[in-house]
Amino acid sequence: LVNKTANFLLSIGIKQNDKVTTVMYNHLQTVVIYFACWKIGACVVPINVEEESDRIKFITENSESKAVFFFDRFADKVNVLEGLVGKENIISVGSPVSGYKNYEKEIENQGAVLSGDAKNFSYDVHALIVYTSGTTGVPKGVLLSQYNLLVDAQGIGEHHEATENYMFMCVLPIHHVNGILV
């Protein structure tokens, strides 16, 4: 599923160092989209689903995102992004939303082997831009590389003495860096 999603990203023109906004809550599809982005060297820009449309627009524009994935219930919040990323790169996850591509339908015919276009990237590429809440001004993006995420996850695993059979129940929001790393 990650490879199919990565191939879909490549098919819509997403490549290494491009930013992909997500307006999604904790869900398997959210994790798949994150890993698909990282697999091709793209950068995830997760947005809290509770944000208002103007804040979503600011973050998407400020990050220079090239695509947006959203759960269908947030269609009214993302329709302001059409002029920023193009309607063709706004993708609904879940029930189809009129006027937008549907994730499930788009990845249906994608190959399960990653396309050759995604090879040979560095772990120094940006993997994540987490935006601050903006309590003292406009939100600011905090950049983390793939290497940052791997080292942080390794440290968390070692601290908890996790093995390959260890399971975490993530109750943290997955748009937040702690939810992503844990």
DOVEXGU-31311 format. One record per residue: x, y, z of N, C-alpha, C, O in turn; residue in one letter; residue number from 1. Coordinates in steps of 0.1 Angstrom, whole numbers, plus 5000, padded with zeros to 4 digits. Layout:
// DOVEXGU-31311
+--------+---------+------+---------+----------+-------+--------+---------+------+--------+---------+------+-------+------+
| n.east | n.north | n.up | ca.east | ca.north | ca.up | c.east | c.north | c.up | o.east | o.north | o.up | mimar | dofi |
+--------+---------+------+---------+----------+-------+--------+---------+------+--------+---------+------+-------+------+
|      X |       Y |    Z |       X |        Y |     Z |      X |       Y |    Z |      X |       Y |    Z |     A |  NUM |
...
+--------+---------+------+---------+----------+-------+--------+---------+------+--------+---------+------+-------+------+
// end
This chain:
// DOVEXGU-31311
+--------+---------+------+---------+----------+-------+--------+---------+------+--------+---------+------+-------+------+
| n.east | n.north | n.up | ca.east | ca.north | ca.up | c.east | c.north | c.up | o.east | o.north | o.up | mimar | dofi |
+--------+---------+------+---------+----------+-------+--------+---------+------+--------+---------+------+-------+------+
|   5008 |    4988 | 5000 |    5000 |     5000 |  5000 |   5009 |    5013 | 5000 |   5006 |    5022 | 4993 |     L |    1 |
|   5020 |    5012 | 5008 |    5029 |     5023 |  5008 |   5035 |    5025 | 4994 |   5036 |    5037 | 4989 |     V |    2 |
|   5039 |    5014 | 4988 |    5045 |     5016 |  4974 |   5035 |    5021 | 4964 |   5038 |    5029 | 4956 |     N |    3 |
|   5023 |    5016 | 4965 |    5012 |     5020 |  4956 |   5010 |    5035 | 4957 |   5008 |    5043 | 4948 |     K |    4 |
|   5010 |    5040 | 4970 |    5008 |     5054 |  4973 |   5019 |    5062 | 4968 |   5018 |    5073 | 4963 |     T |    5 |
|   5032 |    5057 | 4970 |    5044 |     5064 |  4965 |   5043 |    5065 | 4950 |   5047 |    5076 | 4945 |     A |    6 |
|   5039 |    5055 | 4943 |    5038 |     5055 |  4929 |   5027 |    5065 | 4924 |   5029 |    5072 | 4914 |     N |    7 |
|   5016 |    5066 | 4932 |    5006 |     5076 |  4929 |   5012 |    5090 | 4930 |   5010 |    5099 | 4922 |     F |    8 |
|   5019 |    5092 | 4941 |    5026 |     5105 |  4943 |   5035 |    5109 | 4932 |   5034 |    5120 | 4927 |     L |    9 |
|   5043 |    5100 | 4927 |    5051 |     5102 |  4916 |   5043 |    5105 | 4903 |   5047 |    5114 | 4895 |     L |   10 |
|   5032 |    5098 | 4902 |    5024 |     5100 |  4890 |   5017 |    5114 | 4889 |   5014 |    5119 | 4878 |     S |   11 |
|   5015 |    5121 | 4901 |    5010 |     5134 |  4901 |   5021 |    5145 | 4902 |   5018 |    5157 | 4904 |     I |   12 |
|   5033 |    5140 | 4900 |    5044 |     5150 |  4899 |   5051 |    5153 | 4912 |   5060 |    5162 | 4913 |     G |   13 |
|   5048 |    5146 | 4923 |    5055 |     5148 |  4936 |   5069 |    5141 | 4935 |   5069 |    5129 | 4931 |     I |   14 |
|   5079 |    5148 | 4939 |    5092 |     5142 |  4939 |   5100 |    5146 | 4951 |   5094 |    5152 | 4960 |     K |   15 |
|   5112 |    5142 | 4952 |    5121 |     5145 |  4963 |   5120 |    5160 | 4967 |   5121 |    5168 | 4958 |     Q |   16 |
|   5120 |    5163 | 4979 |    5119 |     5176 |  4985 |   5106 |    5184 | 4983 |   5104 |    5195 | 4988 |     N |   17 |
|   5096 |    5178 | 4976 |    5083 |     5184 |  4975 |   5076 |    5182 | 4988 |   5078 |    5173 | 4995 |     D |   18 |
|   5067 |    5192 | 4991 |    5059 |     5191 |  5003 |   5045 |    5186 | 5000 |   5039 |    5189 | 4990 |     K |   19 |
|   5039 |    5178 | 5010 |    5026 |     5173 |  5008 |   5019 |    5175 | 5021 |   5023 |    5170 | 5032 |     V |   20 |
|   5008 |    5183 | 5021 |    5000 |     5187 |  5032 |   4990 |    5175 | 5035 |   4984 |    5170 | 5026 |     T |   21 |
|   4988 |    5172 | 5048 |    4977 |     5163 |  5052 |   4968 |    5170 | 5062 |   4972 |    5176 | 5071 |     T |   22 |
|   4955 |    5168 | 5059 |    4945 |     5173 |  5069 |   4937 |    5160 | 5073 |   4926 |    5157 | 5068 |     V |   23 |
|   4944 |    5152 | 5082 |    4939 |     5139 |  5085 |   4941 |    5136 | 5100 |   4950 |    5141 | 5106 |     M |   24 |
|   4933 |    5127 | 5105 |    4934 |     5123 |  5119 |   4941 |    5110 | 5120 |   4945 |    5104 | 5110 |     Y |   25 |
|   4943 |    5105 | 5132 |    4950 |     5092 |  5134 |   4942 |    5081 | 5127 |   4931 |    5078 | 5130 |     N |   26 |
|   4949 |    5075 | 5117 |    4943 |     5065 |  5109 |   4953 |    5057 | 5101 |   4964 |    5063 | 5098 |     H |   27 |
|   4951 |    5045 | 5097 |    4960 |     5037 |  5089 |   4964 |    5045 | 5076 |   4976 |    5046 | 5073 |     L |   28 |
|   4955 |    5051 | 5069 |    4958 |     5058 |  5057 |   4967 |    5070 | 5059 |   4975 |    5073 | 5050 |     Q |   29 |
|   4966 |    5076 | 5070 |    4975 |     5087 |  5073 |   4989 |    5082 | 5074 |   4998 |    5088 | 5069 |     T |   30 |
|   4991 |    5071 | 5081 |    5005 |     5066 |  5083 |   5010 |    5061 | 5069 |   5022 |    5063 | 5066 |     V |   31 |
|   5002 |    5055 | 5061 |    5006 |     5050 |  5048 |   5010 |    5062 | 5039 |   5021 |    5062 | 5033 |     V |   32 |
|   5003 |    5073 | 5039 |    5007 |     5085 |  5032 |   5020 |    5091 | 5037 |   5028 |    5095 | 5029 |     I |   33 |
|   5022 |    5091 | 5050 |    5034 |     5096 |  5055 |   5046 |    5088 | 5050 |   5056 |    5093 | 5045 |     Y |   34 |
|   5045 |    5075 | 5051 |    5056 |     5066 |  5047 |   5058 |    5066 | 5032 |   5070 |    5065 | 5027 |     F |   35 |
|   5048 |    5068 | 5024 |    5049 |     5069 |  5010 |   5057 |    5081 | 5006 |   5066 |    5081 | 4998 |     A |   36 |
|   5054 |    5092 | 5013 |    5061 |     5105 |  5011 |   5076 |    5103 | 5014 |   5085 |    5106 | 5006 |     C |   37 |
|   5079 |    5097 | 5026 |    5092 |     5095 |  5030 |   5100 |    5086 | 5021 |   5112 |    5087 | 5019 |     W |   38 |
|   5093 |    5076 | 5015 |    5099 |     5066 |  5007 |   5105 |    5073 | 4994 |   5115 |    5068 | 4989 |     K |   39 |
|   5098 |    5083 | 4989 |    5103 |     5090 |  4977 |   5110 |    5103 | 4980 |   5114 |    5110 | 4971 |     I |   40 |
|   5112 |    5105 | 4993 |    5120 |     5117 |  4997 |   5112 |    5130 | 4998 |   5117 |    5141 | 4998 |     G |   41 |
|   5099 |    5129 | 4998 |    5090 |     5140 |  4999 |   5088 |    5144 | 5014 |   5091 |    5135 | 5023 |     A |   42 |
|   5083 |    5156 | 5017 |    5082 |     5161 |  5030 |   5067 |    5162 | 5034 |   5059 |    5168 | 5026 |     C |   43 |
|   5063 |    5157 | 5045 |    5049 |     5157 |  5050 |   5047 |    5170 | 5058 |   5056 |    5174 | 5066 |     V |   44 |
|   5036 |    5177 | 5056 |    5032 |     5188 |  5063 |   5019 |    5185 | 5070 |   5008 |    5188 | 5064 |     V |   45 |
|   5019 |    5179 | 5082 |    5006 |     5175 |  5088 |   5000 |    5187 | 5095 |   5006 |    5196 | 5101 |     P |   46 |
|   4987 |    5188 | 5093 |    4979 |     5199 |  5099 |   4968 |    5194 | 5108 |   4961 |    5184 | 5105 |     I |   47 |
|   4967 |    5200 | 5119 |    4957 |     5197 |  5129 |   4943 |    5198 | 5123 |   4940 |    5209 | 5117 |     N |   48 |
|   4935 |    5188 | 5123 |    4922 |     5189 |  5117 |   4912 |    5199 | 5123 |   4902 |    5203 | 5117 |     V |   49 |
|   4916 |    5204 | 5135 |    4908 |     5214 |  5142 |   4911 |    5228 | 5137 |   4904 |    5238 | 5141 |     E |   50 |
|   4921 |    5230 | 5129 |    4925 |     5243 |  5124 |   4914 |    5248 | 5115 |   4907 |    5241 | 5108 |     E |   51 |
|   4913 |    5262 | 5114 |    4903 |     5268 |  5106 |   4909 |    5269 | 5092 |   4921 |    5268 | 5090 |     E |   52 |
|   4901 |    5271 | 5082 |    4905 |     5272 |  5068 |   4916 |    5282 | 5065 |   4925 |    5279 | 5057 |     S |   53 |
|   4915 |    5293 | 5071 |    4926 |     5304 |  5069 |   4940 |    5299 | 5074 |   4950 |    5302 | 5067 |     D |   54 |
|   4940 |    5292 | 5085 |    4953 |     5287 |  5090 |   4958 |    5275 | 5081 |   4970 |    5274 | 5079 |     R |   55 |
|   4949 |    5267 | 5076 |    4953 |     5256 |  5067 |   4958 |    5262 | 5054 |   4968 |    5257 | 5049 |     I |   56 |
|   4952 |    5272 | 5050 |    4957 |     5279 |  5037 |   4971 |    5285 | 5040 |   4979 |    5284 | 5031 |     K |   57 |
|   4972 |    5292 | 5051 |    4985 |     5298 |  5054 |   4996 |    5288 | 5055 |   5007 |    5289 | 5048 |     F |   58 |
|   4994 |    5277 | 5062 |    5004 |     5266 |  5063 |   5007 |    5260 | 5050 |   5019 |    5257 | 5046 |     I |   59 |
|   4997 |    5257 | 5042 |    4999 |     5251 |  5029 |   5007 |    5260 | 5019 |   5016 |    5256 | 5012 |     T |   60 |
|   5004 |    5273 | 5020 |    5011 |     5282 |  5011 |   5025 |    5285 | 5016 |   5034 |    5285 | 5008 |     E |   61 |
|   5027 |    5287 | 5029 |    5040 |     5289 |  5035 |   5049 |    5278 | 5033 |   5061 |    5280 | 5031 |     N |   62 |
|   5044 |    5265 | 5033 |    5053 |     5254 |  5031 |   5055 |    5251 | 5017 |   5064 |    5242 | 5013 |     S |   63 |
|   5048 |    5257 | 5008 |    5049 |     5255 |  4993 |   5045 |    5241 | 4990 |   5051 |    5235 | 4981 |     E |   64 |
|   5035 |    5236 | 4996 |    5030 |     5222 |  4993 |   5025 |    5221 | 4979 |   5020 |    5230 | 4973 |     S |   65 |
|   5027 |    5209 | 4974 |    5023 |     5206 |  4960 |   5011 |    5197 | 4959 |   5005 |    5196 | 4948 |     K |   66 |
|   5007 |    5191 | 4970 |    4995 |     5183 |  4971 |   4989 |    5183 | 4985 |   4996 |    5186 | 4994 |     A |   67 |
|   4976 |    5180 | 4985 |    4969 |     5179 |  4998 |   4961 |    5167 | 4999 |   4953 |    5164 | 4989 |     V |   68 |
|   4962 |    5159 | 5010 |    4954 |     5148 |  5012 |   4945 |    5151 | 5024 |   4950 |    5157 | 5034 |     F |   69 |
|   4932 |    5148 | 5023 |    4923 |     5152 |  5034 |   4912 |    5141 | 5035 |   4908 |    5134 | 5026 |     F |   70 |
|   4907 |    5139 | 5048 |    4896 |     5131 |  5050 |   4883 |    5138 | 5045 |   4882 |    5150 | 5047 |     F |   71 |
|   4874 |    5131 | 5039 |    4863 |     5137 |  5033 |   4855 |    5147 | 5042 |   4849 |    5157 | 5037 |     D |   72 |
|   4855 |    5145 | 5055 |    4847 |     5153 |  5064 |   4853 |    5167 | 5065 |   4847 |    5177 | 5070 |     R |   73 |
|   4865 |    5169 | 5059 |    4872 |     5182 |  5060 |   4872 |    5190 | 5046 |   4880 |    5199 | 5044 |     F |   74 |
|   4863 |    5185 | 5037 |    4863 |     5191 |  5024 |   4861 |    5206 | 5024 |   4866 |    5214 | 5016 |     A |   75 |
|   4852 |    5210 | 5033 |    4849 |     5225 |  5034 |   4861 |    5233 | 5039 |   4862 |    5245 | 5036 |     D |   76 |
|   4871 |    5227 | 5045 |    4883 |     5234 |  5050 |   4893 |    5234 | 5039 |   4902 |    5244 | 5039 |     K |   77 |
|   4894 |    5225 | 5030 |    4905 |     5224 |  5020 |   4901 |    5231 | 5007 |   4910 |    5233 | 4999 |     V |   78 |
|   4888 |    5234 | 5005 |    4884 |     5239 |  4992 |   4891 |    5253 | 4989 |   4892 |    5257 | 4978 |     N |   79 |
|   4896 |    5259 | 4999 |    4903 |     5272 |  4998 |   4917 |    5270 | 4992 |   4924 |    5280 | 4989 |     V |   80 |
|   4922 |    5257 | 4990 |    4935 |     5254 |  4986 |   4936 |    5252 | 4971 |   4947 |    5250 | 4966 |     L |   81 |
|   4925 |    5252 | 4964 |    4925 |     5249 |  4949 |   4935 |    5258 | 4942 |   4942 |    5254 | 4933 |     E |   82 |
|   4936 |    5271 | 4945 |    4944 |     5280 |  4938 |   4959 |    5279 | 4942 |   4968 |    5283 | 4935 |     G |   83 |
|   4962 |    5272 | 4953 |    4976 |     5270 |  4957 |   4982 |    5257 | 4951 |   4994 |    5258 | 4947 |     L |   84 |
|   4975 |    5246 | 4952 |    4981 |     5234 |  4947 |   4975 |    5228 | 4934 |   4980 |    5219 | 4928 |     V |   85 |
|   4964 |    5234 | 4930 |    4956 |     5229 |  4919 |   4946 |    5219 | 4923 |   4950 |    5210 | 4931 |     G |   86 |
|   4934 |    5220 | 4918 |    4924 |     5211 |  4922 |   4927 |    5196 | 4919 |   4923 |    5187 | 4927 |     K |   87 |
|   4936 |    5194 | 4909 |    4939 |     5180 |  4906 |   4949 |    5174 | 4916 |   4950 |    5162 | 4916 |     E |   88 |
|   4955 |    5182 | 4925 |    4964 |     5176 |  4935 |   4958 |    5177 | 4949 |   4965 |    5177 | 4959 |     N |   89 |
|   4945 |    5179 | 4950 |    4938 |     5178 |  4962 |   4930 |    5165 | 4962 |   4921 |    5162 | 4954 |     I |   90 |
|   4934 |    5156 | 4972 |    4929 |     5142 |  4971 |   4921 |    5138 | 4984 |   4926 |    5140 | 4995 |     I |   91 |
|   4909 |    5134 | 4981 |    4901 |     5130 |  4993 |   4904 |    5115 | 4997 |   4906 |    5107 | 4988 |     S |   92 |
|   4904 |    5113 | 5010 |    4906 |     5099 |  5015 |   4893 |    5096 | 5022 |   4889 |    5103 | 5031 |     V |   93 |
|   4888 |    5084 | 5018 |    4875 |     5080 |  5024 |   4865 |    5081 | 5012 |   4868 |    5078 | 5001 |     G |   94 |
|   4853 |    5086 | 5016 |    4843 |     5087 |  5006 |   4847 |    5097 | 4995 |   4853 |    5108 | 4999 |     S |   95 |
|   4844 |    5095 | 4982 |    4847 |     5105 |  4972 |   4840 |    5118 | 4975 |   4829 |    5119 | 4979 |     P |   96 |
|   4848 |    5129 | 4972 |    4842 |     5142 |  4974 |   4842 |    5148 | 4960 |   4852 |    5149 | 4953 |     V |   97 |
|   4830 |    5153 | 4956 |    4828 |     5158 |  4943 |   4838 |    5169 | 4939 |   4841 |    5178 | 4947 |     S |   98 |
|   4845 |    5167 | 4927 |    4854 |     5176 |  4922 |   4869 |    5173 | 4926 |   4878 |    5180 | 4920 |     G |   99 |
|   4871 |    5164 | 4934 |    4885 |     5160 |  4938 |   4888 |    5146 | 4935 |   4879 |    5137 | 4934 |     Y |  100 |
|   4901 |    5143 | 4933 |    4905 |     5129 |  4931 |   4902 |    5121 | 4944 |   4903 |    5127 | 4955 |     K |  101 |
|   4899 |    5108 | 4942 |    4897 |     5100 |  4954 |   4909 |    5090 | 4955 |   4912 |    5083 | 4946 |     N |  102 |
|   4915 |    5090 | 4967 |    4927 |     5083 |  4970 |   4925 |    5068 | 4967 |   4934 |    5062 | 4960 |     Y |  103 |
|   4915 |    5061 | 4972 |    4913 |     5047 |  4970 |   4912 |    5044 | 4955 |   4918 |    5034 | 4950 |     E |  104 |
|   4905 |    5052 | 4947 |    4904 |     5049 |  4933 |   4917 |    5052 | 4926 |   4920 |    5044 | 4916 |     K |  105 |
|   4924 |    5062 | 4930 |    4937 |     5066 |  4923 |   4948 |    5055 | 4925 |   4956 |    5053 | 4916 |     E |  106 |
|   4948 |    5049 | 4937 |    4959 |     5039 |  4939 |   4956 |    5025 | 4935 |   4964 |    5016 | 4935 |     I |  107 |
|   4943 |    5023 | 4931 |    4938 |     5010 |  4927 |   4947 |    5004 | 4917 |   4950 |    4992 | 4918 |     E |  108 |
|   4951 |    5011 | 4906 |    4959 |     5005 |  4895 |   4973 |    5008 | 4896 |   4981 |    5006 | 4886 |     N |  109 |
|   4978 |    5013 | 4907 |    4992 |     5016 |  4909 |   5000 |    5003 | 4912 |   4994 |    4994 | 4918 |     Q |  110 |
|   5012 |    5002 | 4907 |    5020 |     4990 |  4910 |   5024 |    4989 | 4924 |   5026 |    4999 | 4931 |     G |  111 |
|   5026 |    4977 | 4929 |    5030 |     4975 |  4943 |   5046 |    4975 | 4945 |   5051 |    4974 | 4956 |     A |  112 |
|   5053 |    4977 | 4934 |    5067 |     4978 |  4934 |   5070 |    4993 | 4932 |   5065 |    4999 | 4922 |     V |  113 |
|   5079 |    4999 | 4940 |    5082 |     5013 |  4938 |   5089 |    5016 | 4925 |   5098 |    5009 | 4921 |     L |  114 |
|   5084 |    5026 | 4919 |    5090 |     5031 |  4906 |   5104 |    5034 | 4908 |   5109 |    5039 | 4918 |     S |  115 |
|   5112 |    5032 | 4897 |    5126 |     5035 |  4897 |   5129 |    5050 | 4899 |   5141 |    5054 | 4902 |     G |  116 |
|   5119 |    5059 | 4897 |    5121 |     5073 |  4898 |   5125 |    5078 | 4913 |   5129 |    5089 | 4915 |     D |  117 |
|   5123 |    5069 | 4922 |    5124 |     5073 |  4936 |   5137 |    5068 | 4943 |   5138 |    5069 | 4955 |     A |  118 |
|   5146 |    5064 | 4936 |    5158 |     5058 |  4942 |   5169 |    5069 | 4944 |   5169 |    5080 | 4938 |     K |  119 |
|   5179 |    5066 | 4953 |    5191 |     5074 |  4955 |   5188 |    5088 | 4961 |   5192 |    5098 | 4956 |     N |  120 |
|   5180 |    5088 | 4972 |    5179 |     5101 |  4979 |   5187 |    5100 | 4992 |   5190 |    5089 | 4997 |     F |  121 |
|   5189 |    5112 | 4998 |    5197 |     5112 |  5010 |   5187 |    5113 | 5022 |   5176 |    5118 | 5021 |     S |  122 |
|   5191 |    5107 | 5033 |    5183 |     5108 |  5046 |   5184 |    5122 | 5052 |   5178 |    5125 | 5062 |     Y |  123 |
|   5192 |    5131 | 5045 |    5192 |     5145 |  5050 |   5181 |    5153 | 5044 |   5179 |    5165 | 5047 |     D |  124 |
|   5172 |    5148 | 5035 |    5161 |     5155 |  5029 |   5151 |    5158 | 5040 |   5150 |    5150 | 5050 |     V |  125 |
|   5143 |    5168 | 5039 |    5133 |     5172 |  5049 |   5122 |    5161 | 5048 |   5117 |    5158 | 5037 |     H |  126 |
|   5118 |    5156 | 5059 |    5108 |     5146 |  5060 |   5095 |    5152 | 5066 |   5084 |    5147 | 5063 |     A |  127 |
|   5096 |    5162 | 5074 |    5085 |     5167 |  5081 |   5086 |    5182 | 5084 |   5097 |    5187 | 5088 |     L |  128 |
|   5075 |    5189 | 5082 |    5075 |     5203 |  5087 |   5063 |    5204 | 5097 |   5051 |    5203 | 5092 |     I |  129 |
|   5066 |    5206 | 5109 |    5055 |     5207 |  5119 |   5054 |    5222 | 5123 |   5064 |    5228 | 5126 |     V |  130 |
|   5042 |    5227 | 5122 |    5040 |     5241 |  5124 |   5036 |    5244 | 5139 |   5029 |    5236 | 5145 |     Y |  131 |
|   5042 |    5255 | 5144 |    5038 |     5259 |  5158 |   5024 |    5263 | 5158 |   5018 |    5266 | 5148 |     T |  132 |
|   5019 |    5265 | 5170 |    5005 |     5269 |  5171 |   5003 |    5284 | 5168 |   4991 |    5288 | 5165 |     S |  133 |
|   5013 |    5292 | 5167 |    5012 |     5306 |  5164 |   5007 |    5315 | 5175 |   5001 |    5325 | 5172 |     G |  134 |
|   5009 |    5311 | 5187 |    5003 |     5319 |  5198 |   5010 |    5332 | 5200 |   5004 |    5342 | 5205 |     T |  135 |
|   5022 |    5334 | 5195 |    5029 |     5347 |  5196 |   5031 |    5353 | 5182 |   5039 |    5362 | 5181 |     T |  136 |
|   5023 |    5349 | 5173 |    5024 |     5354 |  5159 |   5019 |    5344 | 5149 |   5012 |    5335 | 5153 |     G |  137 |
|   5024 |    5345 | 5137 |    5020 |     5335 |  5127 |   5027 |    5321 | 5130 |   5038 |    5322 | 5136 |     V |  138 |
|   5021 |    5310 | 5126 |    5028 |     5297 |  5129 |   5041 |    5297 | 5121 |   5043 |    5302 | 5110 |     P |  139 |
|   5050 |    5290 | 5127 |    5064 |     5288 |  5121 |   5066 |    5273 | 5119 |   5063 |    5265 | 5128 |     K |  140 |
|   5072 |    5270 | 5108 |    5075 |     5256 |  5104 |   5088 |    5251 | 5110 |   5098 |    5258 | 5109 |     G |  141 |
|   5088 |    5240 | 5117 |    5100 |     5234 |  5122 |   5103 |    5222 | 5113 |   5095 |    5213 | 5111 |     V |  142 |
|   5115 |    5223 | 5107 |    5119 |     5213 |  5097 |   5126 |    5201 | 5104 |   5135 |    5203 | 5112 |     L |  143 |
|   5123 |    5189 | 5101 |    5130 |     5177 |  5105 |   5133 |    5168 | 5093 |   5125 |    5167 | 5084 |     L |  144 |
|   5145 |    5163 | 5093 |    5150 |     5155 |  5082 |   5146 |    5140 | 5085 |   5142 |    5137 | 5096 |     S |  145 |
|   5147 |    5132 | 5075 |    5145 |     5118 |  5077 |   5154 |    5112 | 5087 |   5151 |    5104 | 5096 |     Q |  146 |
|   5167 |    5117 | 5087 |    5176 |     5113 |  5097 |   5172 |    5117 | 5111 |   5173 |    5109 | 5120 |     Y |  147 |
|   5166 |    5129 | 5113 |    5161 |     5133 |  5126 |   5150 |    5123 | 5131 |   5151 |    5119 | 5142 |     N |  148 |
|   5141 |    5120 | 5122 |    5130 |     5111 |  5126 |   5135 |    5097 | 5130 |   5131 |    5091 | 5140 |     L |  149 |
|   5145 |    5092 | 5122 |    5150 |     5079 |  5125 |   5158 |    5078 | 5138 |   5156 |    5069 | 5146 |     L |  150 |
|   5166 |    5088 | 5141 |    5173 |     5089 |  5153 |   5164 |    5091 | 5165 |   5166 |    5084 | 5175 |     V |  151 |
|   5154 |    5099 | 5164 |    5144 |     5101 |  5175 |   5136 |    5089 | 5177 |   5135 |    5085 | 5189 |     D |  152 |
|   5132 |    5082 | 5167 |    5124 |     5069 |  5169 |   5133 |    5059 | 5175 |   5128 |    5051 | 5183 |     A |  153 |
|   5146 |    5058 | 5171 |    5155 |     5048 |  5176 |   5157 |    5051 | 5191 |   5157 |    5042 | 5200 |     Q |  154 |
|   5158 |    5064 | 5195 |    5160 |     5067 |  5209 |   5148 |    5064 | 5217 |   5149 |    5059 | 5229 |     G |  155 |
|   5136 |    5066 | 5212 |    5123 |     5062 |  5219 |   5123 |    5047 | 5221 |   5119 |    5042 | 5232 |     I |  156 |
|   5126 |    5040 | 5210 |    5126 |     5025 |  5211 |   5135 |    5020 | 5221 |   5132 |    5011 | 5229 |     G |  157 |
|   5148 |    5026 | 5221 |    5158 |     5021 |  5231 |   5153 |    5025 | 5245 |   5155 |    5017 | 5255 |     E |  158 |
|   5148 |    5037 | 5247 |    5144 |     5041 |  5261 |   5133 |    5031 | 5266 |   5133 |    5028 | 5278 |     H |  159 |
|   5124 |    5027 | 5258 |    5113 |     5018 |  5262 |   5117 |    5003 | 5260 |   5109 |    4994 | 5263 |     H |  160 |
|   5130 |    5001 | 5256 |    5134 |     4987 |  5254 |   5125 |    4979 | 5245 |   5122 |    4967 | 5248 |     E |  161 |
|   5121 |    4986 | 5235 |    5112 |     4979 |  5225 |   5119 |    4969 | 5216 |   5131 |    4971 | 5213 |     A |  162 |
|   5112 |    4959 | 5213 |    5117 |     4949 |  5204 |   5108 |    4949 | 5191 |   5098 |    4956 | 5191 |     T |  163 |
|   5111 |    4940 | 5182 |    5102 |     4940 |  5170 |   5088 |    4935 | 5173 |   5079 |    4937 | 5165 |     E |  164 |
|   5086 |    4929 | 5184 |    5073 |     4924 |  5188 |   5065 |    4934 | 5198 |   5054 |    4931 | 5202 |     N |  165 |
|   5072 |    4945 | 5201 |    5066 |     4955 |  5210 |   5056 |    4963 | 5202 |   5057 |    4966 | 5191 |     Y |  166 |
|   5045 |    4967 | 5209 |    5035 |     4975 |  5203 |   5032 |    4987 | 5212 |   5032 |    4987 | 5224 |     M |  167 |
|   5030 |    4999 | 5205 |    5026 |     5011 |  5212 |   5012 |    5014 | 5208 |   5008 |    5012 | 5197 |     F |  168 |
|   5004 |    5019 | 5218 |    4991 |     5024 |  5215 |   4992 |    5039 | 5214 |   4994 |    5046 | 5224 |     M |  169 |
|   4991 |    5044 | 5202 |    4993 |     5059 |  5200 |   4980 |    5066 | 5203 |   4971 |    5065 | 5195 |     C |  170 |
|   4980 |    5074 | 5214 |    4968 |     5082 |  5217 |   4971 |    5097 | 5214 |   4962 |    5105 | 5215 |     V |  171 |
|   4984 |    5099 | 5210 |    4987 |     5113 |  5207 |   4982 |    5116 | 5193 |   4981 |    5107 | 5184 |     L |  172 |
|   4979 |    5129 | 5190 |    4975 |     5132 |  5176 |   4986 |    5130 | 5166 |   4997 |    5134 | 5169 |     P |  173 |
|   4983 |    5124 | 5155 |    4993 |     5120 |  5146 |   4998 |    5132 | 5137 |   5007 |    5131 | 5129 |     I |  174 |
|   4992 |    5144 | 5139 |    4996 |     5156 |  5132 |   5008 |    5162 | 5140 |   5015 |    5171 | 5135 |     H |  175 |
|   5010 |    5157 | 5152 |    5020 |     5163 |  5161 |   5033 |    5154 | 5161 |   5032 |    5142 | 5159 |     H |  176 |
|   5044 |    5160 | 5162 |    5057 |     5153 |  5161 |   5058 |    5141 | 5171 |   5063 |    5131 | 5168 |     V |  177 |
|   5052 |    5143 | 5183 |    5053 |     5132 |  5193 |   5044 |    5121 | 5189 |   5048 |    5109 | 5190 |     N |  178 |
|   5032 |    5123 | 5183 |    5024 |     5113 |  5178 |   5031 |    5105 | 5167 |   5029 |    5093 | 5166 |     G |  179 |
|   5037 |    5112 | 5158 |    5044 |     5106 |  5147 |   5056 |    5098 | 5151 |   5057 |    5086 | 5147 |     I |  180 |
|   5064 |    5103 | 5160 |    5076 |     5095 |  5164 |   5073 |    5083 | 5173 |   5079 |    5073 | 5171 |     L |  181 |
|   5063 |    5085 | 5182 |    5060 |     5073 |  5190 |   5053 |    5063 | 5182 |   5049 |    5052 | 5187 |     V |  182 |
+--------+---------+------+---------+----------+-------+--------+---------+------+--------+---------+------+-------+------+
// end
